[in-house]
Amino acid sequence: MQPTTALKMFQPTKRMMRPVPKEEHSAHTISQRLRTLKKIPPELIPLGIVVGVAVGFAGYSMARKLVVDKQMRLTRQNRKE
């Protein structure tokens, strides 16, 4: 006996019957994320540190320039409306 159309609507599809594959970027704990740091080649770690320090100094320099420099205009002046 073949299932009727009404019964087929309540059956899960073939795709839904299979288990969900494990995603690599699903919710990880901190220890799992620290374990993935071991996959980074050791020769790239000093490069990452140097780039991180350079980005930090660049951010500091830009922020200091915006705060300290009185000659820089951050807003328009003498607008004609």
PDB file of N, CA, C and O in Angstrom:
ATOM      1  N   MET A   1       0.835  -1.171   0.000  1.00  0.00           N
ATOM      2  CA  MET A   1       0.000   0.000   0.000  1.00  0.00           C
ATOM      3  C   MET A   1       0.890   1.248   0.000  1.00  0.00           C
ATOM      4  O   MET A   1       1.791   1.370   0.829  1.00  0.00           O
ATOM      5  N   GLN A   2       0.642   2.141  -0.902  1.00  0.00           N
ATOM      6  CA  GLN A   2       1.429   3.362  -1.046  1.00  0.00           C
ATOM      7  C   GLN A   2       0.888   4.441  -0.105  1.00  0.00           C
ATOM      8  O   GLN A   2      -0.323   4.533   0.092  1.00  0.00           O
ATOM      9  N   PRO A   3       1.781   5.265   0.484  1.00  0.00           N
ATOM     10  CA  PRO A   3       1.284   6.345   1.344  1.00  0.00           C
ATOM     11  C   PRO A   3       0.574   7.408   0.508  1.00  0.00           C
ATOM     12  O   PRO A   3       0.964   7.700  -0.623  1.00  0.00           O
ATOM     13  N   THR A   4      -0.442   7.957   1.078  1.00  0.00           N
ATOM     14  CA  THR A   4      -1.197   8.985   0.373  1.00  0.00           C
ATOM     15  C   THR A   4      -0.466  10.316   0.452  1.00  0.00           C
ATOM     16  O   THR A   4       0.501  10.457   1.202  1.00  0.00           O
ATOM     17  N   THR A   5      -0.916  11.269  -0.303  1.00  0.00           N
ATOM     18  CA  THR A   5      -0.294  12.595  -0.314  1.00  0.00           C
ATOM     19  C   THR A   5      -0.388  13.254   1.056  1.00  0.00           C
ATOM     20  O   THR A   5       0.535  13.954   1.474  1.00  0.00           O
ATOM     21  N   ALA A   6      -1.483  13.039   1.747  1.00  0.00           N
ATOM     22  CA  ALA A   6      -1.645  13.637   3.073  1.00  0.00           C
ATOM     23  C   ALA A   6      -0.626  13.069   4.051  1.00  0.00           C
ATOM     24  O   ALA A   6      -0.118  13.806   4.897  1.00  0.00           O
ATOM     25  N   LEU A   7      -0.316  11.787   3.962  1.00  0.00           N
ATOM     26  CA  LEU A   7       0.677  11.195   4.862  1.00  0.00           C
ATOM     27  C   LEU A   7       2.093  11.625   4.494  1.00  0.00           C
ATOM     28  O   LEU A   7       2.946  11.752   5.372  1.00  0.00           O
ATOM     29  N   LYS A   8       2.352  11.850   3.216  1.00  0.00           N
ATOM     30  CA  LYS A   8       3.689  12.266   2.793  1.00  0.00           C
ATOM     31  C   LYS A   8       4.048  13.645   3.345  1.00  0.00           C
ATOM     32  O   LYS A   8       5.224  13.943   3.549  1.00  0.00           O
ATOM     33  N   MET A   9       3.052  14.479   3.585  1.00  0.00           N
ATOM     34  CA  MET A   9       3.338  15.822   4.090  1.00  0.00           C
ATOM     35  C   MET A   9       3.909  15.794   5.501  1.00  0.00           C
ATOM     36  O   MET A   9       4.620  16.721   5.890  1.00  0.00           O
ATOM     37  N   PHE A  10       3.619  14.767   6.266  1.00  0.00           N
ATOM     38  CA  PHE A  10       4.076  14.711   7.654  1.00  0.00           C
ATOM     39  C   PHE A  10       5.342  13.890   7.827  1.00  0.00           C
ATOM     40  O   PHE A  10       5.801  13.711   8.955  1.00  0.00           O
ATOM     41  N   GLN A  11       5.919  13.387   6.745  1.00  0.00           N
ATOM     42  CA  GLN A  11       7.157  12.625   6.831  1.00  0.00           C
ATOM     43  C   GLN A  11       8.342  13.567   6.628  1.00  0.00           C
ATOM     44  O   GLN A  11       8.267  14.473   5.797  1.00  0.00           O
ATOM     45  N   PRO A  12       9.432  13.373   7.369  1.00  0.00           N
ATOM     46  CA  PRO A  12      10.606  14.221   7.155  1.00  0.00           C
ATOM     47  C   PRO A  12      11.232  13.917   5.799  1.00  0.00           C
ATOM     48  O   PRO A  12      11.170  12.788   5.312  1.00  0.00           O
ATOM     49  N   THR A  13      11.826  14.919   5.207  1.00  0.00           N
ATOM     50  CA  THR A  13      12.482  14.716   3.926  1.00  0.00           C
ATOM     51  C   THR A  13      13.750  13.914   4.129  1.00  0.00           C
ATOM     52  O   THR A  13      14.230  13.771   5.254  1.00  0.00           O
ATOM     53  N   LYS A  14      14.293  13.391   3.040  1.00  0.00           N
ATOM     54  CA  LYS A  14      15.522  12.588   3.134  1.00  0.00           C
ATOM     55  C   LYS A  14      16.668  13.427   3.700  1.00  0.00           C
ATOM     56  O   LYS A  14      17.498  12.923   4.457  1.00  0.00           O
ATOM     57  N   ARG A  15      16.707  14.692   3.335  1.00  0.00           N
ATOM     58  CA  ARG A  15      17.775  15.568   3.812  1.00  0.00           C
ATOM     59  C   ARG A  15      17.682  15.753   5.322  1.00  0.00           C
ATOM     60  O   ARG A  15      18.708  15.809   6.000  1.00  0.00           O
ATOM     61  N   MET A  16      16.469  15.850   5.855  1.00  0.00           N
ATOM     62  CA  MET A  16      16.297  16.085   7.286  1.00  0.00           C
ATOM     63  C   MET A  16      16.538  14.821   8.107  1.00  0.00           C
ATOM     64  O   MET A  16      16.736  14.904   9.319  1.00  0.00           O
ATOM     65  N   MET A  17      16.523  13.672   7.476  1.00  0.00           N
ATOM     66  CA  MET A  17      16.720  12.429   8.215  1.00  0.00           C
ATOM     67  C   MET A  17      18.199  12.187   8.515  1.00  0.00           C
ATOM     68  O   MET A  17      18.525  11.456   9.450  1.00  0.00           O
ATOM     69  N   ARG A  18      19.098  12.796   7.732  1.00  0.00           N
ATOM     70  CA  ARG A  18      20.530  12.629   7.972  1.00  0.00           C
ATOM     71  C   ARG A  18      20.976  13.521   9.127  1.00  0.00           C
ATOM     72  O   ARG A  18      20.377  14.574   9.351  1.00  0.00           O
ATOM     73  N   PRO A  19      22.016  13.125   9.867  1.00  0.00           N
ATOM     74  CA  PRO A  19      22.498  13.994  10.952  1.00  0.00           C
ATOM     75  C   PRO A  19      23.140  15.254  10.376  1.00  0.00           C
ATOM     76  O   PRO A  19      23.672  15.248   9.266  1.00  0.00           O
ATOM     77  N   VAL A  20      23.080  16.312  11.141  1.00  0.00           N
ATOM     78  CA  VAL A  20      23.643  17.590  10.723  1.00  0.00           C
ATOM     79  C   VAL A  20      25.159  17.492  10.797  1.00  0.00           C
ATOM     80  O   VAL A  20      25.692  17.067  11.823  1.00  0.00           O
ATOM     81  N   PRO A  21      25.877  17.878   9.729  1.00  0.00           N
ATOM     82  CA  PRO A  21      27.338  17.808   9.791  1.00  0.00           C
ATOM     83  C   PRO A  21      27.895  18.812  10.794  1.00  0.00           C
ATOM     84  O   PRO A  21      27.343  19.896  10.983  1.00  0.00           O
ATOM     85  N   LYS A  22      28.992  18.434  11.427  1.00  0.00           N
ATOM     86  CA  LYS A  22      29.623  19.289  12.431  1.00  0.00           C
ATOM     87  C   LYS A  22      30.299  20.461  11.729  1.00  0.00           C
ATOM     88  O   LYS A  22      31.169  20.265  10.881  1.00  0.00           O
ATOM     89  N   GLU A  23      29.901  21.667  12.082  1.00  0.00           N
ATOM     90  CA  GLU A  23      30.496  22.866  11.501  1.00  0.00           C
ATOM     91  C   GLU A  23      31.772  23.207  12.237  1.00  0.00           C
ATOM     92  O   GLU A  23      31.858  23.063  13.456  1.00  0.00           O
ATOM     93  N   GLU A  24      32.767  23.662  11.486  1.00  0.00           N
ATOM     94  CA  GLU A  24      34.031  24.022  12.125  1.00  0.00           C
ATOM     95  C   GLU A  24      33.916  25.319  12.913  1.00  0.00           C
ATOM     96  O   GLU A  24      34.641  25.516  13.887  1.00  0.00           O
ATOM     97  N   HIS A  25      33.008  26.210  12.501  1.00  0.00           N
ATOM     98  CA  HIS A  25      32.891  27.508  13.158  1.00  0.00           C
ATOM     99  C   HIS A  25      31.664  27.586  14.058  1.00  0.00           C
ATOM    100  O   HIS A  25      31.175  28.681  14.336  1.00  0.00           O
ATOM    101  N   SER A  26      31.169  26.462  14.508  1.00  0.00           N
ATOM    102  CA  SER A  26      30.035  26.507  15.428  1.00  0.00           C
ATOM    103  C   SER A  26      30.536  26.979  16.796  1.00  0.00           C
ATOM    104  O   SER A  26      31.729  27.229  16.972  1.00  0.00           O
ATOM    105  N   ALA A  27      29.639  27.098  17.741  1.00  0.00           N
ATOM    106  CA  ALA A  27      29.980  27.676  19.043  1.00  0.00           C
ATOM    107  C   ALA A  27      31.053  26.842  19.742  1.00  0.00           C
ATOM    108  O   ALA A  27      30.812  25.699  20.131  1.00  0.00           O
ATOM    109  N   HIS A  28      32.232  27.427  19.895  1.00  0.00           N
ATOM    110  CA  HIS A  28      33.347  26.755  20.553  1.00  0.00           C
ATOM    111  C   HIS A  28      33.555  27.351  21.938  1.00  0.00           C
ATOM    112  O   HIS A  28      33.230  28.509  22.199  1.00  0.00           O
ATOM    113  N   THR A  29      34.096  26.535  22.801  1.00  0.00           N
ATOM    114  CA  THR A  29      34.495  27.051  24.103  1.00  0.00           C
ATOM    115  C   THR A  29      35.857  27.723  23.957  1.00  0.00           C
ATOM    116  O   THR A  29      36.515  27.591  22.925  1.00  0.00           O
ATOM    117  N   ILE A  30      36.269  28.431  24.978  1.00  0.00           N
ATOM    118  CA  ILE A  30      37.551  29.138  24.916  1.00  0.00           C
ATOM    119  C   ILE A  30      38.699  28.150  24.774  1.00  0.00           C
ATOM    120  O   ILE A  30      39.650  28.408  24.037  1.00  0.00           O
ATOM    121  N   SER A  31      38.621  27.026  25.469  1.00  0.00           N
ATOM    122  CA  SER A  31      39.708  26.049  25.370  1.00  0.00           C
ATOM    123  C   SER A  31      39.800  25.463  23.966  1.00  0.00           C
ATOM    124  O   SER A  31      40.895  25.165  23.490  1.00  0.00           O
ATOM    125  N   GLN A  32      38.656  25.294  23.298  1.00  0.00           N
ATOM    126  CA  GLN A  32      38.698  24.804  21.923  1.00  0.00           C
ATOM    127  C   GLN A  32      39.326  25.839  21.005  1.00  0.00           C
ATOM    128  O   GLN A  32      40.063  25.489  20.084  1.00  0.00           O
ATOM    129  N   ARG A  33      39.040  27.109  21.249  1.00  0.00           N
ATOM    130  CA  ARG A  33      39.642  28.154  20.415  1.00  0.00           C
ATOM    131  C   ARG A  33      41.146  28.250  20.666  1.00  0.00           C
ATOM    132  O   ARG A  33      41.910  28.508  19.736  1.00  0.00           O
ATOM    133  N   LEU A  34      41.577  28.045  21.912  1.00  0.00           N
ATOM    134  CA  LEU A  34      43.008  28.081  22.199  1.00  0.00           C
ATOM    135  C   LEU A  34      43.723  26.915  21.533  1.00  0.00           C
ATOM    136  O   LEU A  34      44.871  27.052  21.110  1.00  0.00           O
ATOM    137  N   ARG A  35      43.054  25.771  21.436  1.00  0.00           N
ATOM    138  CA  ARG A  35      43.655  24.625  20.756  1.00  0.00           C
ATOM    139  C   ARG A  35      43.855  24.904  19.272  1.00  0.00           C
ATOM    140  O   ARG A  35      44.799  24.391  18.671  1.00  0.00           O
ATOM    141  N   THR A  36      42.978  25.713  18.672  1.00  0.00           N
ATOM    142  CA  THR A  36      43.143  26.017  17.250  1.00  0.00           C
ATOM    143  C   THR A  36      44.336  26.939  17.014  1.00  0.00           C
ATOM    144  O   THR A  36      44.850  26.994  15.897  1.00  0.00           O
ATOM    145  N   LEU A  37      44.792  27.668  18.042  1.00  0.00           N
ATOM    146  CA  LEU A  37      45.982  28.503  17.884  1.00  0.00           C
ATOM    147  C   LEU A  37      47.225  27.657  17.633  1.00  0.00           C
ATOM    148  O   LEU A  37      48.198  28.140  17.052  1.00  0.00           O
ATOM    149  N   LYS A  38      47.201  26.413  18.062  1.00  0.00           N
ATOM    150  CA  LYS A  38      48.347  25.535  17.842  1.00  0.00           C
ATOM    151  C   LYS A  38      48.499  25.170  16.374  1.00  0.00           C
ATOM    152  O   LYS A  38      49.558  24.700  15.959  1.00  0.00           O
ATOM    153  N   LYS A  39      47.452  25.380  15.582  1.00  0.00           N
ATOM    154  CA  LYS A  39      47.534  25.079  14.150  1.00  0.00           C
ATOM    155  C   LYS A  39      48.285  26.163  13.384  1.00  0.00           C
ATOM    156  O   LYS A  39      48.683  25.944  12.240  1.00  0.00           O
ATOM    157  N   ILE A  40      48.485  27.335  14.001  1.00  0.00           N
ATOM    158  CA  ILE A  40      49.210  28.423  13.344  1.00  0.00           C
ATOM    159  C   ILE A  40      50.693  28.067  13.324  1.00  0.00           C
ATOM    160  O   ILE A  40      51.250  27.683  14.353  1.00  0.00           O
ATOM    161  N   PRO A  41      51.342  28.191  12.157  1.00  0.00           N
ATOM    162  CA  PRO A  41      52.783  27.901  12.111  1.00  0.00           C
ATOM    163  C   PRO A  41      53.554  28.837  13.038  1.00  0.00           C
ATOM    164  O   PRO A  41      53.261  30.032  13.081  1.00  0.00           O
ATOM    165  N   PRO A  42      54.526  28.322  13.774  1.00  0.00           N
ATOM    166  CA  PRO A  42      55.235  29.148  14.765  1.00  0.00           C
ATOM    167  C   PRO A  42      55.995  30.319  14.156  1.00  0.00           C
ATOM    168  O   PRO A  42      56.230  31.316  14.839  1.00  0.00           O
ATOM    169  N   GLU A  43      56.385  30.222  12.886  1.00  0.00           N
ATOM    170  CA  GLU A  43      57.129  31.332  12.291  1.00  0.00           C
ATOM    171  C   GLU A  43      56.234  32.534  11.986  1.00  0.00           C
ATOM    172  O   GLU A  43      56.743  33.617  11.699  1.00  0.00           O
ATOM    173  N   LEU A  44      54.913  32.365  12.042  1.00  0.00           N
ATOM    174  CA  LEU A  44      54.005  33.484  11.790  1.00  0.00           C
ATOM    175  C   LEU A  44      53.650  34.256  13.062  1.00  0.00           C
ATOM    176  O   LEU A  44      53.115  35.361  12.978  1.00  0.00           O
ATOM    177  N   ILE A  45      53.935  33.702  14.219  1.00  0.00           N
ATOM    178  CA  ILE A  45      53.582  34.363  15.478  1.00  0.00           C
ATOM    179  C   ILE A  45      54.343  35.682  15.665  1.00  0.00           C
ATOM    180  O   ILE A  45      53.715  36.677  16.026  1.00  0.00           O
ATOM    181  N   PRO A  46      55.672  35.745  15.435  1.00  0.00           N
ATOM    182  CA  PRO A  46      56.354  37.049  15.557  1.00  0.00           C
ATOM    183  C   PRO A  46      55.820  38.080  14.564  1.00  0.00           C
ATOM    184  O   PRO A  46      55.722  39.262  14.891  1.00  0.00           O
ATOM    185  N   LEU A  47      55.478  37.641  13.361  1.00  0.00           N
ATOM    186  CA  LEU A  47      54.908  38.553  12.372  1.00  0.00           C
ATOM    187  C   LEU A  47      53.573  39.110  12.865  1.00  0.00           C
ATOM    188  O   LEU A  47      53.296  40.297  12.695  1.00  0.00           O
ATOM    189  N   GLY A  48      52.753  38.268  13.468  1.00  0.00           N
ATOM    190  CA  GLY A  48      51.476  38.721  14.014  1.00  0.00           C
ATOM    191  C   GLY A  48      51.665  39.719  15.140  1.00  0.00           C
ATOM    192  O   GLY A  48      50.911  40.685  15.253  1.00  0.00           O
ATOM    193  N   ILE A  49      52.669  39.488  15.973  1.00  0.00           N
ATOM    194  CA  ILE A  49      52.943  40.415  17.079  1.00  0.00           C
ATOM    195  C   ILE A  49      53.379  41.772  16.535  1.00  0.00           C
ATOM    196  O   ILE A  49      52.916  42.812  17.005  1.00  0.00           O
ATOM    197  N   VAL A  50      54.273  41.762  15.540  1.00  0.00           N
ATOM    198  CA  VAL A  50      54.760  43.018  14.958  1.00  0.00           C
ATOM    199  C   VAL A  50      53.618  43.778  14.294  1.00  0.00           C
ATOM    200  O   VAL A  50      53.506  44.993  14.463  1.00  0.00           O
ATOM    201  N   VAL A  51      52.774  43.085  13.547  1.00  0.00           N
ATOM    202  CA  VAL A  51      51.644  43.744  12.884  1.00  0.00           C
ATOM    203  C   VAL A  51      50.666  44.284  13.927  1.00  0.00           C
ATOM    204  O   VAL A  51      50.132  45.382  13.764  1.00  0.00           O
ATOM    205  N   GLY A  52      50.427  43.523  14.994  1.00  0.00           N
ATOM    206  CA  GLY A  52      49.531  43.986  16.052  1.00  0.00           C
ATOM    207  C   GLY A  52      50.049  45.237  16.739  1.00  0.00           C
ATOM    208  O   GLY A  52      49.280  46.159  17.013  1.00  0.00           O
ATOM    209  N   VAL A  53      51.350  45.280  17.022  1.00  0.00           N
ATOM    210  CA  VAL A  53      51.944  46.463  17.648  1.00  0.00           C
ATOM    211  C   VAL A  53      51.866  47.659  16.698  1.00  0.00           C
ATOM    212  O   VAL A  53      51.575  48.776  17.126  1.00  0.00           O
ATOM    213  N   ALA A  54      52.126  47.426  15.411  1.00  0.00           N
ATOM    214  CA  ALA A  54      52.064  48.521  14.432  1.00  0.00           C
ATOM    215  C   ALA A  54      50.648  49.082  14.326  1.00  0.00           C
ATOM    216  O   ALA A  54      50.473  50.298  14.255  1.00  0.00           O
ATOM    217  N   VAL A  55      49.646  48.221  14.313  1.00  0.00           N
ATOM    218  CA  VAL A  55      48.254  48.687  14.247  1.00  0.00           C
ATOM    219  C   VAL A  55      47.894  49.443  15.522  1.00  0.00           C
ATOM    220  O   VAL A  55      47.180  50.444  15.468  1.00  0.00           O
ATOM    221  N   GLY A  56      48.383  48.972  16.666  1.00  0.00           N
ATOM    222  CA  GLY A  56      48.134  49.668  17.927  1.00  0.00           C
ATOM    223  C   GLY A  56      48.743  51.063  17.941  1.00  0.00           C
ATOM    224  O   GLY A  56      48.087  52.023  18.345  1.00  0.00           O
ATOM    225  N   PHE A  57      50.002  51.182  17.500  1.00  0.00           N
ATOM    226  CA  PHE A  57      50.642  52.496  17.442  1.00  0.00           C
ATOM    227  C   PHE A  57      49.951  53.413  16.441  1.00  0.00           C
ATOM    228  O   PHE A  57      49.827  54.613  16.687  1.00  0.00           O
ATOM    229  N   ALA A  58      49.502  52.865  15.318  1.00  0.00           N
ATOM    230  CA  ALA A  58      48.802  53.689  14.325  1.00  0.00           C
ATOM    231  C   ALA A  58      47.495  54.229  14.906  1.00  0.00           C
ATOM    232  O   ALA A  58      47.164  55.397  14.703  1.00  0.00           O
ATOM    233  N   GLY A  59      46.760  53.397  15.618  1.00  0.00           N
ATOM    234  CA  GLY A  59      45.522  53.854  16.255  1.00  0.00           C
ATOM    235  C   GLY A  59      45.783  54.918  17.302  1.00  0.00           C
ATOM    236  O   GLY A  59      45.062  55.913  17.383  1.00  0.00           O
ATOM    237  N   TYR A  60      46.821  54.705  18.105  1.00  0.00           N
ATOM    238  CA  TYR A  60      47.191  55.701  19.120  1.00  0.00           C
ATOM    239  C   TYR A  60      47.581  57.022  18.467  1.00  0.00           C
ATOM    240  O   TYR A  60      47.169  58.089  18.921  1.00  0.00           O
ATOM    241  N   SER A  61      48.376  56.949  17.399  1.00  0.00           N
ATOM    242  CA  SER A  61      48.834  58.156  16.721  1.00  0.00           C
ATOM    243  C   SER A  61      47.664  58.923  16.114  1.00  0.00           C
ATOM    244  O   SER A  61      47.614  60.149  16.213  1.00  0.00           O
ATOM    245  N   MET A  62      46.731  58.226  15.493  1.00  0.00           N
ATOM    246  CA  MET A  62      45.566  58.887  14.901  1.00  0.00           C
ATOM    247  C   MET A  62      44.694  59.524  15.972  1.00  0.00           C
ATOM    248  O   MET A  62      44.243  60.659  15.811  1.00  0.00           O
ATOM    249  N   ALA A  63      44.452  58.805  17.062  1.00  0.00           N
ATOM    250  CA  ALA A  63      43.613  59.339  18.136  1.00  0.00           C
ATOM    251  C   ALA A  63      44.270  60.561  18.768  1.00  0.00           C
ATOM    252  O   ALA A  63      43.597  61.549  19.061  1.00  0.00           O
ATOM    253  N   ARG A  64      45.569  60.494  18.976  1.00  0.00           N
ATOM    254  CA  ARG A  64      46.283  61.624  19.579  1.00  0.00           C
ATOM    255  C   ARG A  64      46.258  62.835  18.654  1.00  0.00           C
ATOM    256  O   ARG A  64      46.104  63.966  19.113  1.00  0.00           O
ATOM    257  N   LYS A  65      46.411  62.601  17.350  1.00  0.00           N
ATOM    258  CA  LYS A  65      46.367  63.703  16.376  1.00  0.00           C
ATOM    259  C   LYS A  65      45.007  64.384  16.393  1.00  0.00           C
ATOM    260  O   LYS A  65      44.931  65.610  16.312  1.00  0.00           O
ATOM    261  N   LEU A  66      43.939  63.615  16.497  1.00  0.00           N
ATOM    262  CA  LEU A  66      42.598  64.196  16.525  1.00  0.00           C
ATOM    263  C   LEU A  66      42.350  65.000  17.798  1.00  0.00           C
ATOM    264  O   LEU A  66      41.628  65.997  17.768  1.00  0.00           O
ATOM    265  N   VAL A  67      42.934  64.581  18.905  1.00  0.00           N
ATOM    266  CA  VAL A  67      42.683  65.242  20.183  1.00  0.00           C
ATOM    267  C   VAL A  67      43.603  66.450  20.382  1.00  0.00           C
ATOM    268  O   VAL A  67      43.149  67.489  20.862  1.00  0.00           O
ATOM    269  N   VAL A  68      44.872  66.335  20.027  1.00  0.00           N
ATOM    270  CA  VAL A  68      45.867  67.346  20.373  1.00  0.00           C
ATOM    271  C   VAL A  68      45.955  68.471  19.344  1.00  0.00           C
ATOM    272  O   VAL A  68      46.113  69.629  19.729  1.00  0.00           O
ATOM    273  N   ASP A  69      45.858  68.170  18.053  1.00  0.00           N
ATOM    274  CA  ASP A  69      46.095  69.166  17.002  1.00  0.00           C
ATOM    275  C   ASP A  69      44.961  70.183  16.952  1.00  0.00           C
ATOM    276  O   ASP A  69      43.822  69.842  16.635  1.00  0.00           O
ATOM    277  N   LYS A  70      45.287  71.447  17.270  1.00  0.00           N
ATOM    278  CA  LYS A  70      44.274  72.500  17.273  1.00  0.00           C
ATOM    279  C   LYS A  70      44.066  73.092  15.877  1.00  0.00           C
ATOM    280  O   LYS A  70      43.056  73.753  15.637  1.00  0.00           O
ATOM    281  N   GLN A  71      44.992  72.869  14.966  1.00  0.00           N
ATOM    282  CA  GLN A  71      44.876  73.403  13.611  1.00  0.00           C
ATOM    283  C   GLN A  71      43.903  72.598  12.748  1.00  0.00           C
ATOM    284  O   GLN A  71      43.380  73.103  11.755  1.00  0.00           O
ATOM    285  N   MET A  72      43.669  71.369  13.126  1.00  0.00           N
ATOM    286  CA  MET A  72      42.799  70.508  12.335  1.00  0.00           C
ATOM    287  C   MET A  72      41.340  70.880  12.566  1.00  0.00           C
ATOM    288  O   MET A  72      40.894  71.001  13.707  1.00  0.00           O
ATOM    289  N   ARG A  73      40.599  71.061  11.473  1.00  0.00           N
ATOM    290  CA  ARG A  73      39.175  71.373  11.582  1.00  0.00           C
ATOM    291  C   ARG A  73      38.389  70.083  11.432  1.00  0.00           C
ATOM    292  O   ARG A  73      38.499  69.403  10.412  1.00  0.00           O
ATOM    293  N   LEU A  74      37.612  69.747  12.419  1.00  0.00           N
ATOM    294  CA  LEU A  74      36.795  68.542  12.368  1.00  0.00           C
ATOM    295  C   LEU A  74      35.370  68.837  11.939  1.00  0.00           C
ATOM    296  O   LEU A  74      34.628  67.922  11.582  1.00  0.00           O
ATOM    297  N   THR A  75      34.976  70.118  11.969  1.00  0.00           N
ATOM    298  CA  THR A  75      33.641  70.519  11.524  1.00  0.00           C
ATOM    299  C   THR A  75      33.781  71.688  10.563  1.00  0.00           C
ATOM    300  O   THR A  75      34.799  72.380  10.561  1.00  0.00           O
ATOM    301  N   ARG A  76      32.769  71.904   9.757  1.00  0.00           N
ATOM    302  CA  ARG A  76      32.775  73.031   8.828  1.00  0.00           C
ATOM    303  C   ARG A  76      32.584  74.341   9.587  1.00  0.00           C
ATOM    304  O   ARG A  76      31.896  74.394  10.606  1.00  0.00           O
ATOM    305  N   GLN A  77      33.203  75.383   9.073  1.00  0.00           N
ATOM    306  CA  GLN A  77      33.047  76.702   9.675  1.00  0.00           C
ATOM    307  C   GLN A  77      32.521  77.670   8.623  1.00  0.00           C
ATOM    308  O   GLN A  77      32.732  77.478   7.425  1.00  0.00           O
ATOM    309  N   ASN A  78      31.837  78.705   9.080  1.00  0.00           N
ATOM    310  CA  ASN A  78      31.303  79.757   8.209  1.00  0.00           C
ATOM    311  C   ASN A  78      30.396  79.187   7.125  1.00  0.00           C
ATOM    312  O   ASN A  78      30.563  79.486   5.943  1.00  0.00           O
ATOM    313  N   ARG A  79      29.472  78.395   7.520  1.00  0.00           N
ATOM    314  CA  ARG A  79      28.508  77.856   6.558  1.00  0.00           C
ATOM    315  C   ARG A  79      27.540  78.939   6.126  1.00  0.00           C
ATOM    316  O   ARG A  79      27.116  79.756   6.944  1.00  0.00           O
ATOM    317  N   LYS A  80      27.190  78.955   4.863  1.00  0.00           N
ATOM    318  CA  LYS A  80      26.153  79.862   4.367  1.00  0.00           C
ATOM    319  C   LYS A  80      24.886  79.045   4.188  1.00  0.00           C
ATOM    320  O   LYS A  80      24.846  78.108   3.391  1.00  0.00           O
ATOM    321  N   GLU A  81      23.857  79.405   4.929  1.00  0.00           N
ATOM    322  CA  GLU A  81      22.610  78.640   4.856  1.00  0.00           C
ATOM    323  C   GLU A  81      21.537  79.415   4.162  1.00  0.00           C
ATOM    324  O   GLU A  81      20.419  78.922   4.012  1.00  0.00           O
TER     325      GLU A  81
END
